[in-house]
């Protein structure tokens, strides 16, 4: 499913114009992004949490030069689904 599909479905369900729904969806995504960039986690009850995870410093390999490189510690955005969300997927989606 793409952002356009989400906009279309919400527009059909609520009877709101696609342009208004798209602006709302994009504003939501921008707010989540800005909150994470500011170091704040975003908690959506019943859906999940957008959190910041810290990756520890580690040693990697540059295969082409056969040398080791130092990968510094860094933060990455992550999504942790709510238990209700996980259970819904477990119960409704067949294993492929």
N, C-alpha and C positions, 0 to 999 in steps of 0.2 A: 504494500500500500504506500502510495506517495502522498506528499503534502496536498497535491491537487485532489486526490481521492478523498482525503480527510475533509477538505473544504467542501467538496461536492456533497458528501454524506451529511455533514452538519447542516449545510444550506437546505438540503431536502427535508431533514428531520424537523428543523425549526422554522422553515419558511422565511429565512433571512437571505438577503442577496449575497451572492458568492463574494463580491468585492468586500463587503463588510466582514464576512466570516474570515476571508483571507487576511485582512488587516488584523483581526483579533488573534488568529493563530500565529501570525508573524510577530505580533506584539508580545504574546505569551513566550514564544521561543527566545525573543530578544531579552526579556526580563529574566528568564532562567539563565541565559548566557551571562548577562551582566552581574547577576547575583553570584554565580560561580567565580567569575573573574574577580569579584570583590572579596572572595574568600568565604562566602556565605553558602550554606547548604540550602536546598529547596525541598520541603517536605509536603507531599500531596497525599493526604489521608485516603486510604483505600486504593491508591494507584501506585505510589512508590516515592523514592527520594532520589534527587539528583545530588550527588555528594562529590567531594574532592578527596581523591586518594593520593597518598604520597608513596612514590616508588623510591626504594632505597638505592644508594649508589651501588654500582656493580661493574664488573669487568667484562668487556665484550671482546670479540675478535674481528679484525679486519681480514677477511679471508683472502682477498686479492693480494695484500701485502704481507700476509702471515705475521701480523703484529697484534698485540693486545691494546685495547683502548679503554679508557676509563669513562664510563657513562655516569654523569653526575646525578644526584638525587633530584627528582622533579615531581611535580603534581600533575595529575590527570583527572579529567571529569569522569564520573561513573554514574550508572543508574542502578539502584537497588529496588526491585519491585516489592510491593506490599504482599503480605502473606495471602490475602484474598485474591490478588492478581495471580500469584503463582498457582494457587489451588485451582482457579478458573482455567488456566492454561493446561494444567495437568489433567483435569477432568474432561476437558472438551476437545483437546487436540490429540489426534491419534499419532502414535509413534510411527515414523516413516521407515 
